[in-house]
């Protein structure tokens, strides 16, 4: 696979990789997404209703003030 070089220790075991981001930008973005996802595993989720209420209160979401209306979008 071009654009990737492996660094090895004295025994020849791969210990690191150097990735050419010009060649493998999408691969790096996937790796970064996985790392962010793993770092957030222990975070508590926020209920959808709380997010919706905040968006409506801030004026970023208009016309959806009830759970029934929100559910009809699914």
CHARMM internal coordinates of N, CA and C (Angstrom, degrees):
IC EDIT
DIST 1 N 1 CA 1.4501
DIST 1 CA 1 C 1.5236
ANGL 1 N 1 CA 1 C 107.97
DIST 1 C 2 N 1.3143
ANGL 1 CA 1 C 2 N 116.90
DIHE 1 N 1 CA 1 C 2 N 115.55
DIST 2 N 2 CA 1.4546
ANGL 1 C 2 N 2 CA 121.04
DIHE 1 CA 1 C 2 N 2 CA -179.21
DIST 2 CA 2 C 1.5124
ANGL 2 N 2 CA 2 C 111.53
DIHE 1 C 2 N 2 CA 2 C -71.15
DIST 2 C 3 N 1.3289
ANGL 2 CA 2 C 3 N 115.30
DIHE 2 N 2 CA 2 C 3 N 153.06
DIST 3 N 3 CA 1.4483
ANGL 2 C 3 N 3 CA 120.07
DIHE 2 CA 2 C 3 N 3 CA 177.41
DIST 3 CA 3 C 1.5124
ANGL 3 N 3 CA 3 C 114.89
DIHE 2 C 3 N 3 CA 3 C 85.47
DIST 3 C 4 N 1.3343
ANGL 3 CA 3 C 4 N 116.71
DIHE 3 N 3 CA 3 C 4 N 4.80
DIST 4 N 4 CA 1.4649
ANGL 3 C 4 N 4 CA 120.76
DIHE 3 CA 3 C 4 N 4 CA 176.96
DIST 4 CA 4 C 1.5128
ANGL 4 N 4 CA 4 C 108.35
DIHE 3 C 4 N 4 CA 4 C -131.27
DIST 4 C 5 N 1.3347
ANGL 4 CA 4 C 5 N 115.87
DIHE 4 N 4 CA 4 C 5 N 127.29
DIST 5 N 5 CA 1.4581
ANGL 4 C 5 N 5 CA 121.28
DIHE 4 CA 4 C 5 N 5 CA 176.14
DIST 5 CA 5 C 1.5248
ANGL 5 N 5 CA 5 C 108.25
DIHE 4 C 5 N 5 CA 5 C -119.05
DIST 5 C 6 N 1.3146
ANGL 5 CA 5 C 6 N 115.54
DIHE 5 N 5 CA 5 C 6 N 141.35
DIST 6 N 6 CA 1.4576
ANGL 5 C 6 N 6 CA 120.07
DIHE 5 CA 5 C 6 N 6 CA 179.35
DIST 6 CA 6 C 1.5150
ANGL 6 N 6 CA 6 C 109.69
DIHE 5 C 6 N 6 CA 6 C -106.90
DIST 6 C 7 N 1.3115
ANGL 6 CA 6 C 7 N 116.17
DIHE 6 N 6 CA 6 C 7 N 137.87
DIST 7 N 7 CA 1.4571
ANGL 6 C 7 N 7 CA 122.68
DIHE 6 CA 6 C 7 N 7 CA 173.16
DIST 7 CA 7 C 1.5228
ANGL 7 N 7 CA 7 C 107.13
DIHE 6 C 7 N 7 CA 7 C -96.52
DIST 7 C 8 N 1.3158
ANGL 7 CA 7 C 8 N 115.79
DIHE 7 N 7 CA 7 C 8 N 138.95
DIST 8 N 8 CA 1.4602
ANGL 7 C 8 N 8 CA 120.14
DIHE 7 CA 7 C 8 N 8 CA -177.26
DIST 8 CA 8 C 1.5231
ANGL 8 N 8 CA 8 C 110.74
DIHE 7 C 8 N 8 CA 8 C -124.07
DIST 8 C 9 N 1.3209
ANGL 8 CA 8 C 9 N 114.58
DIHE 8 N 8 CA 8 C 9 N 156.80
DIST 9 N 9 CA 1.4613
ANGL 8 C 9 N 9 CA 118.78
DIHE 8 CA 8 C 9 N 9 CA 174.78
DIST 9 CA 9 C 1.5248
ANGL 9 N 9 CA 9 C 108.67
DIHE 8 C 9 N 9 CA 9 C -86.15
DIST 9 C 10 N 1.3236
ANGL 9 CA 9 C 10 N 116.46
DIHE 9 N 9 CA 9 C 10 N -174.27
DIST 10 N 10 CA 1.4695
ANGL 9 C 10 N 10 CA 120.87
DIHE 9 CA 9 C 10 N 10 CA -176.39
DIST 10 CA 10 C 1.5275
ANGL 10 N 10 CA 10 C 113.23
DIHE 9 C 10 N 10 CA 10 C -64.59
DIST 10 C 11 N 1.3395
ANGL 10 CA 10 C 11 N 117.28
DIHE 10 N 10 CA 10 C 11 N -18.52
DIST 11 N 11 CA 1.4701
ANGL 10 C 11 N 11 CA 121.36
DIHE 10 CA 10 C 11 N 11 CA 178.35
DIST 11 CA 11 C 1.5252
ANGL 11 N 11 CA 11 C 111.94
DIHE 10 C 11 N 11 CA 11 C -91.54
DIST 11 C 12 N 1.3285
ANGL 11 CA 11 C 12 N 116.93
DIHE 11 N 11 CA 11 C 12 N -4.20
DIST 12 N 12 CA 1.4550
ANGL 11 C 12 N 12 CA 120.49
DIHE 11 CA 11 C 12 N 12 CA -178.76
DIST 12 CA 12 C 1.5184
ANGL 12 N 12 CA 12 C 113.97
DIHE 11 C 12 N 12 CA 12 C 89.53
DIST 12 C 13 N 1.3238
ANGL 12 CA 12 C 13 N 116.80
DIHE 12 N 12 CA 12 C 13 N 6.88
DIST 13 N 13 CA 1.4601
ANGL 12 C 13 N 13 CA 121.20
DIHE 12 CA 12 C 13 N 13 CA 178.52
DIST 13 CA 13 C 1.5236
ANGL 13 N 13 CA 13 C 109.69
DIHE 12 C 13 N 13 CA 13 C -78.68
DIST 13 C 14 N 1.3259
ANGL 13 CA 13 C 14 N 116.45
DIHE 13 N 13 CA 13 C 14 N 130.59
DIST 14 N 14 CA 1.4550
ANGL 13 C 14 N 14 CA 120.44
DIHE 13 CA 13 C 14 N 14 CA 178.48
DIST 14 CA 14 C 1.5292
ANGL 14 N 14 CA 14 C 109.26
DIHE 13 C 14 N 14 CA 14 C -65.28
DIST 14 C 15 N 1.3191
ANGL 14 CA 14 C 15 N 115.73
DIHE 14 N 14 CA 14 C 15 N 127.04
DIST 15 N 15 CA 1.4620
ANGL 14 C 15 N 15 CA 120.35
DIHE 14 CA 14 C 15 N 15 CA -178.28
DIST 15 CA 15 C 1.5239
ANGL 15 N 15 CA 15 C 112.78
DIHE 14 C 15 N 15 CA 15 C -117.89
DIST 15 C 16 N 1.3184
ANGL 15 CA 15 C 16 N 117.40
DIHE 15 N 15 CA 15 C 16 N -17.50
DIST 16 N 16 CA 1.4591
ANGL 15 C 16 N 16 CA 120.83
DIHE 15 CA 15 C 16 N 16 CA -178.63
DIST 16 CA 16 C 1.5207
ANGL 16 N 16 CA 16 C 108.92
DIHE 15 C 16 N 16 CA 16 C -160.38
DIST 16 C 17 N 1.3242
ANGL 16 CA 16 C 17 N 114.78
DIHE 16 N 16 CA 16 C 17 N 163.42
DIST 17 N 17 CA 1.4612
ANGL 16 C 17 N 17 CA 120.40
DIHE 16 CA 16 C 17 N 17 CA 176.92
DIST 17 CA 17 C 1.5167
ANGL 17 N 17 CA 17 C 109.25
DIHE 16 C 17 N 17 CA 17 C -130.14
DIST 17 C 18 N 1.3185
ANGL 17 CA 17 C 18 N 115.62
DIHE 17 N 17 CA 17 C 18 N 141.80
DIST 18 N 18 CA 1.4578
ANGL 17 C 18 N 18 CA 122.29
DIHE 17 CA 17 C 18 N 18 CA 173.76
DIST 18 CA 18 C 1.5207
ANGL 18 N 18 CA 18 C 105.53
DIHE 17 C 18 N 18 CA 18 C -110.58
DIST 18 C 19 N 1.3265
ANGL 18 CA 18 C 19 N 115.95
DIHE 18 N 18 CA 18 C 19 N 118.14
DIST 19 N 19 CA 1.4611
ANGL 18 C 19 N 19 CA 121.59
DIHE 18 CA 18 C 19 N 19 CA -174.91
DIST 19 CA 19 C 1.5260
ANGL 19 N 19 CA 19 C 109.18
DIHE 18 C 19 N 19 CA 19 C -109.60
DIST 19 C 20 N 1.3296
ANGL 19 CA 19 C 20 N 116.80
DIHE 19 N 19 CA 19 C 20 N 125.06
DIST 20 N 20 CA 1.4638
ANGL 19 C 20 N 20 CA 122.09
DIHE 19 CA 19 C 20 N 20 CA 175.36
DIST 20 CA 20 C 1.5259
ANGL 20 N 20 CA 20 C 107.79
DIHE 19 C 20 N 20 CA 20 C -73.91
DIST 20 C 21 N 1.3269
ANGL 20 CA 20 C 21 N 116.41
DIHE 20 N 20 CA 20 C 21 N 108.35
DIST 21 N 21 CA 1.4583
ANGL 20 C 21 N 21 CA 120.56
DIHE 20 CA 20 C 21 N 21 CA -174.55
DIST 21 CA 21 C 1.5232
ANGL 21 N 21 CA 21 C 112.61
DIHE 20 C 21 N 21 CA 21 C -69.31
DIST 21 C 22 N 1.3167
ANGL 21 CA 21 C 22 N 118.26
DIHE 21 N 21 CA 21 C 22 N -22.53
DIST 22 N 22 CA 1.4626
ANGL 21 C 22 N 22 CA 120.39
DIHE 21 CA 21 C 22 N 22 CA 175.61
DIST 22 CA 22 C 1.5228
ANGL 22 N 22 CA 22 C 110.68
DIHE 21 C 22 N 22 CA 22 C -67.89
DIST 22 C 23 N 1.3145
ANGL 22 CA 22 C 23 N 116.41
DIHE 22 N 22 CA 22 C 23 N -32.92
DIST 23 N 23 CA 1.4689
ANGL 22 C 23 N 23 CA 121.89
DIHE 22 CA 22 C 23 N 23 CA -178.90
DIST 23 CA 23 C 1.5243
ANGL 23 N 23 CA 23 C 111.19
DIHE 22 C 23 N 23 CA 23 C -87.61
DIST 23 C 24 N 1.3149
ANGL 23 CA 23 C 24 N 116.93
DIHE 23 N 23 CA 23 C 24 N -38.94
DIST 24 N 24 CA 1.4686
ANGL 23 C 24 N 24 CA 121.79
DIHE 23 CA 23 C 24 N 24 CA -171.46
DIST 24 CA 24 C 1.5196
ANGL 24 N 24 CA 24 C 113.10
DIHE 23 C 24 N 24 CA 24 C -122.24
DIST 24 C 25 N 1.3193
ANGL 24 CA 24 C 25 N 117.39
DIHE 24 N 24 CA 24 C 25 N 44.51
DIST 25 N 25 CA 1.4644
ANGL 24 C 25 N 25 CA 120.88
DIHE 24 CA 24 C 25 N 25 CA -179.49
DIST 25 CA 25 C 1.5321
ANGL 25 N 25 CA 25 C 111.68
DIHE 24 C 25 N 25 CA 25 C -58.91
DIST 25 C 26 N 1.3344
ANGL 25 CA 25 C 26 N 117.20
DIHE 25 N 25 CA 25 C 26 N -44.34
DIST 26 N 26 CA 1.4710
ANGL 25 C 26 N 26 CA 120.77
DIHE 25 CA 25 C 26 N 26 CA -178.64
DIST 26 CA 26 C 1.5258
ANGL 26 N 26 CA 26 C 110.76
DIHE 25 C 26 N 26 CA 26 C -63.20
DIST 26 C 27 N 1.3235
ANGL 26 CA 26 C 27 N 117.46
DIHE 26 N 26 CA 26 C 27 N -38.94
DIST 27 N 27 CA 1.4710
ANGL 26 C 27 N 27 CA 121.07
DIHE 26 CA 26 C 27 N 27 CA 178.73
DIST 27 CA 27 C 1.5222
ANGL 27 N 27 CA 27 C 110.16
DIHE 26 C 27 N 27 CA 27 C -62.37
DIST 27 C 28 N 1.3308
ANGL 27 CA 27 C 28 N 116.79
DIHE 27 N 27 CA 27 C 28 N -45.48
DIST 28 N 28 CA 1.4574
ANGL 27 C 28 N 28 CA 120.12
DIHE 27 CA 27 C 28 N 28 CA 179.79
DIST 28 CA 28 C 1.5216
ANGL 28 N 28 CA 28 C 111.22
DIHE 27 C 28 N 28 CA 28 C -63.44
DIST 28 C 29 N 1.3385
ANGL 28 CA 28 C 29 N 117.29
DIHE 28 N 28 CA 28 C 29 N -39.76
DIST 29 N 29 CA 1.4607
ANGL 28 C 29 N 29 CA 120.25
DIHE 28 CA 28 C 29 N 29 CA 178.26
DIST 29 CA 29 C 1.5254
ANGL 29 N 29 CA 29 C 110.64
DIHE 28 C 29 N 29 CA 29 C -62.47
DIST 29 C 30 N 1.3352
ANGL 29 CA 29 C 30 N 117.25
DIHE 29 N 29 CA 29 C 30 N -38.47
DIST 30 N 30 CA 1.4650
ANGL 29 C 30 N 30 CA 120.54
DIHE 29 CA 29 C 30 N 30 CA 177.02
DIST 30 CA 30 C 1.5282
ANGL 30 N 30 CA 30 C 111.12
DIHE 29 C 30 N 30 CA 30 C -64.68
DIST 30 C 31 N 1.3153
ANGL 30 CA 30 C 31 N 116.18
DIHE 30 N 30 CA 30 C 31 N -43.14
DIST 31 N 31 CA 1.4728
ANGL 30 C 31 N 31 CA 120.27
DIHE 30 CA 30 C 31 N 31 CA 178.73
DIST 31 CA 31 C 1.5286
ANGL 31 N 31 CA 31 C 109.97
DIHE 30 C 31 N 31 CA 31 C -62.08
DIST 31 C 32 N 1.3170
ANGL 31 CA 31 C 32 N 116.92
DIHE 31 N 31 CA 31 C 32 N -44.56
DIST 32 N 32 CA 1.4668
ANGL 31 C 32 N 32 CA 120.87
DIHE 31 CA 31 C 32 N 32 CA 179.64
DIST 32 CA 32 C 1.5261
ANGL 32 N 32 CA 32 C 110.88
DIHE 31 C 32 N 32 CA 32 C -62.28
DIST 32 C 33 N 1.3476
ANGL 32 CA 32 C 33 N 117.19
DIHE 32 N 32 CA 32 C 33 N -40.53
DIST 33 N 33 CA 1.4634
ANGL 32 C 33 N 33 CA 120.86
DIHE 32 CA 32 C 33 N 33 CA 178.50
DIST 33 CA 33 C 1.5291
ANGL 33 N 33 CA 33 C 111.29
DIHE 32 C 33 N 33 CA 33 C -62.00
DIST 33 C 34 N 1.3225
ANGL 33 CA 33 C 34 N 116.58
DIHE 33 N 33 CA 33 C 34 N -41.31
DIST 34 N 34 CA 1.4721
ANGL 33 C 34 N 34 CA 120.47
DIHE 33 CA 33 C 34 N 34 CA 178.98
DIST 34 CA 34 C 1.5255
ANGL 34 N 34 CA 34 C 110.18
DIHE 33 C 34 N 34 CA 34 C -63.36
DIST 34 C 35 N 1.3256
ANGL 34 CA 34 C 35 N 116.44
DIHE 34 N 34 CA 34 C 35 N -43.06
DIST 35 N 35 CA 1.4678
ANGL 34 C 35 N 35 CA 119.65
DIHE 34 CA 34 C 35 N 35 CA -179.55
DIST 35 CA 35 C 1.5299
ANGL 35 N 35 CA 35 C 111.76
DIHE 34 C 35 N 35 CA 35 C -63.86
DIST 35 C 36 N 1.3201
ANGL 35 CA 35 C 36 N 117.30
DIHE 35 N 35 CA 35 C 36 N -41.24
DIST 36 N 36 CA 1.4721
ANGL 35 C 36 N 36 CA 120.66
DIHE 35 CA 35 C 36 N 36 CA 177.57
DIST 36 CA 36 C 1.5224
ANGL 36 N 36 CA 36 C 109.69
DIHE 35 C 36 N 36 CA 36 C -64.02
DIST 36 C 37 N 1.3219
ANGL 36 CA 36 C 37 N 116.44
DIHE 36 N 36 CA 36 C 37 N -45.03
DIST 37 N 37 CA 1.4593
ANGL 36 C 37 N 37 CA 121.05
DIHE 36 CA 36 C 37 N 37 CA -179.68
DIST 37 CA 37 C 1.5287
ANGL 37 N 37 CA 37 C 111.01
DIHE 36 C 37 N 37 CA 37 C -59.27
DIST 37 C 38 N 1.3261
ANGL 37 CA 37 C 38 N 116.72
DIHE 37 N 37 CA 37 C 38 N -46.59
DIST 38 N 38 CA 1.4700
ANGL 37 C 38 N 38 CA 120.50
DIHE 37 CA 37 C 38 N 38 CA 179.97
DIST 38 CA 38 C 1.5197
ANGL 38 N 38 CA 38 C 111.48
DIHE 37 C 38 N 38 CA 38 C -64.02
DIST 38 C 39 N 1.3310
ANGL 38 CA 38 C 39 N 117.13
DIHE 38 N 38 CA 38 C 39 N -36.43
DIST 39 N 39 CA 1.4596
ANGL 38 C 39 N 39 CA 119.41
DIHE 38 CA 38 C 39 N 39 CA -178.25
DIST 39 CA 39 C 1.5268
ANGL 39 N 39 CA 39 C 111.49
DIHE 38 C 39 N 39 CA 39 C -69.69
DIST 39 C 40 N 1.3380
ANGL 39 CA 39 C 40 N 117.23
DIHE 39 N 39 CA 39 C 40 N -19.53
DIST 40 N 40 CA 1.4653
ANGL 39 C 40 N 40 CA 121.44
DIHE 39 CA 39 C 40 N 40 CA -177.47
DIST 40 CA 40 C 1.5219
ANGL 40 N 40 CA 40 C 113.35
DIHE 39 C 40 N 40 CA 40 C -102.17
DIST 40 C 41 N 1.3162
ANGL 40 CA 40 C 41 N 118.42
DIHE 40 N 40 CA 40 C 41 N 5.20
DIST 41 N 41 CA 1.4707
ANGL 40 C 41 N 41 CA 120.86
DIHE 40 CA 40 C 41 N 41 CA -176.97
DIST 41 CA 41 C 1.5159
ANGL 41 N 41 CA 41 C 113.93
DIHE 40 C 41 N 41 CA 41 C -58.12
DIST 41 C 42 N 1.3054
ANGL 41 CA 41 C 42 N 117.42
DIHE 41 N 41 CA 41 C 42 N -35.40
DIST 42 N 42 CA 1.4664
ANGL 41 C 42 N 42 CA 120.65
DIHE 41 CA 41 C 42 N 42 CA -175.87
DIST 42 CA 42 C 1.5287
ANGL 42 N 42 CA 42 C 112.85
DIHE 41 C 42 N 42 CA 42 C -87.65
DIST 42 C 43 N 1.3349
ANGL 42 CA 42 C 43 N 116.99
DIHE 42 N 42 CA 42 C 43 N -4.80
DIST 43 N 43 CA 1.4549
ANGL 42 C 43 N 43 CA 119.74
DIHE 42 CA 42 C 43 N 43 CA 179.08
DIST 43 CA 43 C 1.5208
ANGL 43 N 43 CA 43 C 110.29
DIHE 42 C 43 N 43 CA 43 C -70.68
DIST 43 C 44 N 1.3008
ANGL 43 CA 43 C 44 N 115.45
DIHE 43 N 43 CA 43 C 44 N 145.81
DIST 44 N 44 CA 1.4642
ANGL 43 C 44 N 44 CA 119.80
DIHE 43 CA 43 C 44 N 44 CA 176.62
DIST 44 CA 44 C 1.5116
ANGL 44 N 44 CA 44 C 108.95
DIHE 43 C 44 N 44 CA 44 C -78.81
DIST 44 C 45 N 1.3014
ANGL 44 CA 44 C 45 N 115.98
DIHE 44 N 44 CA 44 C 45 N 142.91
DIST 45 N 45 CA 1.4540
ANGL 44 C 45 N 45 CA 121.16
DIHE 44 CA 44 C 45 N 45 CA 177.59
DIST 45 CA 45 C 1.5239
ANGL 45 N 45 CA 45 C 111.30
DIHE 44 C 45 N 45 CA 45 C -75.10
DIST 45 C 46 N 1.3135
ANGL 45 CA 45 C 46 N 115.29
DIHE 45 N 45 CA 45 C 46 N 163.02
DIST 46 N 46 CA 1.4639
ANGL 45 C 46 N 46 CA 121.38
DIHE 45 CA 45 C 46 N 46 CA 177.12
DIST 46 CA 46 C 1.5251
ANGL 46 N 46 CA 46 C 106.86
DIHE 45 C 46 N 46 CA 46 C -114.15
DIST 46 C 47 N 1.3198
ANGL 46 CA 46 C 47 N 117.92
DIHE 46 N 46 CA 46 C 47 N 126.18
DIST 47 N 47 CA 1.4676
ANGL 46 C 47 N 47 CA 120.26
DIHE 46 CA 46 C 47 N 47 CA -179.54
DIST 47 CA 47 C 1.5286
ANGL 47 N 47 CA 47 C 111.41
DIHE 46 C 47 N 47 CA 47 C -58.90
DIST 47 C 48 N 1.3136
ANGL 47 CA 47 C 48 N 116.32
DIHE 47 N 47 CA 47 C 48 N 141.92
DIST 48 N 48 CA 1.4573
ANGL 47 C 48 N 48 CA 122.30
DIHE 47 CA 47 C 48 N 48 CA -179.69
DIST 48 CA 48 C 1.5246
ANGL 48 N 48 CA 48 C 111.68
DIHE 47 C 48 N 48 CA 48 C -55.28
DIST 48 C 49 N 1.3277
ANGL 48 CA 48 C 49 N 117.38
DIHE 48 N 48 CA 48 C 49 N -40.77
DIST 49 N 49 CA 1.4670
ANGL 48 C 49 N 49 CA 120.59
DIHE 48 CA 48 C 49 N 49 CA -179.87
DIST 49 CA 49 C 1.5266
ANGL 49 N 49 CA 49 C 111.48
DIHE 48 C 49 N 49 CA 49 C -60.11
DIST 49 C 50 N 1.3218
ANGL 49 CA 49 C 50 N 117.18
DIHE 49 N 49 CA 49 C 50 N -37.66
DIST 50 N 50 CA 1.4605
ANGL 49 C 50 N 50 CA 120.27
DIHE 49 CA 49 C 50 N 50 CA 179.51
DIST 50 CA 50 C 1.5321
ANGL 50 N 50 CA 50 C 110.08
DIHE 49 C 50 N 50 CA 50 C -68.01
DIST 50 C 51 N 1.3141
ANGL 50 CA 50 C 51 N 117.54
DIHE 50 N 50 CA 50 C 51 N -40.66
DIST 51 N 51 CA 1.4674
ANGL 50 C 51 N 51 CA 121.47
DIHE 50 CA 50 C 51 N 51 CA 177.08
DIST 51 CA 51 C 1.5234
ANGL 51 N 51 CA 51 C 109.61
DIHE 50 C 51 N 51 CA 51 C -62.58
DIST 51 C 52 N 1.3335
ANGL 51 CA 51 C 52 N 115.64
DIHE 51 N 51 CA 51 C 52 N -47.68
DIST 52 N 52 CA 1.4657
ANGL 51 C 52 N 52 CA 120.36
DIHE 51 CA 51 C 52 N 52 CA -179.23
DIST 52 CA 52 C 1.5213
ANGL 52 N 52 CA 52 C 111.09
DIHE 51 C 52 N 52 CA 52 C -60.25
DIST 52 C 53 N 1.3241
ANGL 52 CA 52 C 53 N 116.69
DIHE 52 N 52 CA 52 C 53 N -45.26
DIST 53 N 53 CA 1.4611
ANGL 52 C 53 N 53 CA 120.94
DIHE 52 CA 52 C 53 N 53 CA -179.57
DIST 53 CA 53 C 1.5271
ANGL 53 N 53 CA 53 C 110.47
DIHE 52 C 53 N 53 CA 53 C -60.01
DIST 53 C 54 N 1.3109
ANGL 53 CA 53 C 54 N 116.97
DIHE 53 N 53 CA 53 C 54 N -42.50
DIST 54 N 54 CA 1.4615
ANGL 53 C 54 N 54 CA 120.82
DIHE 53 CA 53 C 54 N 54 CA 178.33
DIST 54 CA 54 C 1.5212
ANGL 54 N 54 CA 54 C 112.42
DIHE 53 C 54 N 54 CA 54 C -64.22
DIST 54 C 55 N 1.3359
ANGL 54 CA 54 C 55 N 116.51
DIHE 54 N 54 CA 54 C 55 N -40.72
DIST 55 N 55 CA 1.4660
ANGL 54 C 55 N 55 CA 120.40
DIHE 54 CA 54 C 55 N 55 CA 178.81
DIST 55 CA 55 C 1.5219
ANGL 55 N 55 CA 55 C 111.43
DIHE 54 C 55 N 55 CA 55 C -65.99
DIST 55 C 56 N 1.3374
ANGL 55 CA 55 C 56 N 116.86
DIHE 55 N 55 CA 55 C 56 N -40.96
DIST 56 N 56 CA 1.4631
ANGL 55 C 56 N 56 CA 120.86
DIHE 55 CA 55 C 56 N 56 CA 178.10
DIST 56 CA 56 C 1.5301
ANGL 56 N 56 CA 56 C 109.47
DIHE 55 C 56 N 56 CA 56 C -64.93
DIST 56 C 57 N 1.3299
ANGL 56 CA 56 C 57 N 117.32
DIHE 56 N 56 CA 56 C 57 N -45.07
DIST 57 N 57 CA 1.4613
ANGL 56 C 57 N 57 CA 121.54
DIHE 56 CA 56 C 57 N 57 CA -178.47
DIST 57 CA 57 C 1.5287
ANGL 57 N 57 CA 57 C 111.94
DIHE 56 C 57 N 57 CA 57 C -63.00
DIST 57 C 58 N 1.3368
ANGL 57 CA 57 C 58 N 116.32
DIHE 57 N 57 CA 57 C 58 N -33.24
DIST 58 N 58 CA 1.4675
ANGL 57 C 58 N 58 CA 119.10
DIHE 57 CA 57 C 58 N 58 CA -179.04
DIST 58 CA 58 C 1.5226
ANGL 58 N 58 CA 58 C 112.82
DIHE 57 C 58 N 58 CA 58 C -86.25
DIST 58 C 59 N 1.3408
ANGL 58 CA 58 C 59 N 116.48
DIHE 58 N 58 CA 58 C 59 N -3.42
DIST 59 N 59 CA 1.4603
ANGL 58 C 59 N 59 CA 120.36
DIHE 58 CA 58 C 59 N 59 CA 179.42
DIST 59 CA 59 C 1.5131
ANGL 59 N 59 CA 59 C 114.03
DIHE 58 C 59 N 59 CA 59 C 82.81
DIST 59 C 60 N 1.3243
ANGL 59 CA 59 C 60 N 117.61
DIHE 59 N 59 CA 59 C 60 N 7.64
DIST 60 N 60 CA 1.4661
ANGL 59 C 60 N 60 CA 121.08
DIHE 59 CA 59 C 60 N 60 CA -179.40
DIST 60 CA 60 C 1.5216
ANGL 60 N 60 CA 60 C 112.37
DIHE 59 C 60 N 60 CA 60 C -85.74
DIST 60 C 61 N 1.3348
ANGL 60 CA 60 C 61 N 116.60
DIHE 60 N 60 CA 60 C 61 N -13.62
DIST 61 N 61 CA 1.4536
ANGL 60 C 61 N 61 CA 122.21
DIHE 60 CA 60 C 61 N 61 CA 177.32
DIST 61 CA 61 C 1.5099
ANGL 61 N 61 CA 61 C 107.25
DIHE 60 C 61 N 61 CA 61 C -135.52
DIST 61 C 62 N 1.3074
ANGL 61 CA 61 C 62 N 116.18
DIHE 61 N 61 CA 61 C 62 N 120.02
DIST 62 N 62 CA 1.4641
ANGL 61 C 62 N 62 CA 120.35
DIHE 61 CA 61 C 62 N 62 CA -177.16
DIST 62 CA 62 C 1.5158
ANGL 62 N 62 CA 62 C 110.21
DIHE 61 C 62 N 62 CA 62 C -119.83
DIST 62 C 63 N 1.3217
ANGL 62 CA 62 C 63 N 116.16
DIHE 62 N 62 CA 62 C 63 N 148.12
DIST 63 N 63 CA 1.4564
ANGL 62 C 63 N 63 CA 121.42
DIHE 62 CA 62 C 63 N 63 CA 172.99
DIST 63 CA 63 C 1.5188
ANGL 63 N 63 CA 63 C 115.26
DIHE 62 C 63 N 63 CA 63 C 86.05
DIST 63 C 64 N 1.3164
ANGL 63 CA 63 C 64 N 118.69
DIHE 63 N 63 CA 63 C 64 N 3.90
DIST 64 N 64 CA 1.4561
ANGL 63 C 64 N 64 CA 121.24
DIHE 63 CA 63 C 64 N 64 CA 179.09
DIST 64 CA 64 C 1.5146
ANGL 64 N 64 CA 64 C 108.49
DIHE 63 C 64 N 64 CA 64 C -126.91
DIST 64 C 65 N 1.3072
ANGL 64 CA 64 C 65 N 115.67
DIHE 64 N 64 CA 64 C 65 N 85.93
DIST 65 N 65 CA 1.4584
ANGL 64 C 65 N 65 CA 118.40
DIHE 64 CA 64 C 65 N 65 CA -174.36
DIST 65 CA 65 C 1.5160
ANGL 65 N 65 CA 65 C 113.57
DIHE 64 C 65 N 65 CA 65 C -105.71
DIST 65 C 66 N 1.3407
ANGL 65 CA 65 C 66 N 118.03
DIHE 65 N 65 CA 65 C 66 N -6.21
DIST 66 N 66 CA 1.4632
ANGL 65 C 66 N 66 CA 118.94
DIHE 65 CA 65 C 66 N 66 CA -179.93
DIST 66 CA 66 C 1.5163
ANGL 66 N 66 CA 66 C 110.26
DIHE 65 C 66 N 66 CA 66 C -126.45
DIST 66 C 67 N 1.3187
ANGL 66 CA 66 C 67 N 114.77
DIHE 66 N 66 CA 66 C 67 N 157.91
DIST 67 N 67 CA 1.4584
ANGL 66 C 67 N 67 CA 120.66
DIHE 66 CA 66 C 67 N 67 CA 178.30
DIST 67 CA 67 C 1.5155
ANGL 67 N 67 CA 67 C 110.73
DIHE 66 C 67 N 67 CA 67 C -61.05
DIST 67 C 68 N 1.3281
ANGL 67 CA 67 C 68 N 117.65
DIHE 67 N 67 CA 67 C 68 N -37.60
DIST 68 N 68 CA 1.4615
ANGL 67 C 68 N 68 CA 121.37
DIHE 67 CA 67 C 68 N 68 CA 179.98
DIST 68 CA 68 C 1.5194
ANGL 68 N 68 CA 68 C 110.92
DIHE 67 C 68 N 68 CA 68 C -60.44
DIST 68 C 69 N 1.3296
ANGL 68 CA 68 C 69 N 116.52
DIHE 68 N 68 CA 68 C 69 N -45.51
DIST 69 N 69 CA 1.4567
ANGL 68 C 69 N 69 CA 119.59
DIHE 68 CA 68 C 69 N 69 CA 179.52
DIST 69 CA 69 C 1.5213
ANGL 69 N 69 CA 69 C 110.58
DIHE 68 C 69 N 69 CA 69 C -63.86
DIST 69 C 70 N 1.3228
ANGL 69 CA 69 C 70 N 117.65
DIHE 69 N 69 CA 69 C 70 N -42.61
DIST 70 N 70 CA 1.4654
ANGL 69 C 70 N 70 CA 122.08
DIHE 69 CA 69 C 70 N 70 CA -179.16
DIST 70 CA 70 C 1.5257
ANGL 70 N 70 CA 70 C 109.51
DIHE 69 C 70 N 70 CA 70 C -63.90
DIST 70 C 71 N 1.3191
ANGL 70 CA 70 C 71 N 118.29
DIHE 70 N 70 CA 70 C 71 N -43.59
DIST 71 N 71 CA 1.4609
ANGL 70 C 71 N 71 CA 122.27
DIHE 70 CA 70 C 71 N 71 CA -178.33
DIST 71 CA 71 C 1.5154
ANGL 71 N 71 CA 71 C 111.53
DIHE 70 C 71 N 71 CA 71 C -64.08
DIST 71 C 72 N 1.3158
ANGL 71 CA 71 C 72 N 118.17
DIHE 71 N 71 CA 71 C 72 N -28.93
DIST 72 N 72 CA 1.4640
ANGL 71 C 72 N 72 CA 120.45
DIHE 71 CA 71 C 72 N 72 CA -177.83
DIST 72 CA 72 C 1.5160
ANGL 72 N 72 CA 72 C 112.16
DIHE 71 C 72 N 72 CA 72 C -68.82
DIST 72 C 73 N 1.3372
ANGL 72 CA 72 C 73 N 117.57
DIHE 72 N 72 CA 72 C 73 N -12.91
DIST 73 N 73 CA 1.4633
ANGL 72 C 73 N 73 CA 120.40
DIHE 72 CA 72 C 73 N 73 CA 178.66
DIST 73 CA 73 C 1.5228
ANGL 73 N 73 CA 73 C 111.74
DIHE 72 C 73 N 73 CA 73 C -78.46
DIST 73 C 74 N 1.2967
ANGL 73 CA 73 C 74 N 117.56
DIHE 73 N 73 CA 73 C 74 N -22.03
DIST 74 N 74 CA 1.4715
ANGL 73 C 74 N 74 CA 121.03
DIHE 73 CA 73 C 74 N 74 CA -175.25
DIST 74 CA 74 C 1.5108
ANGL 74 N 74 CA 74 C 112.52
DIHE 73 C 74 N 74 CA 74 C -72.45
END
COOR INIT
IC SEED 1 N 1 CA 1 C
IC BUILD
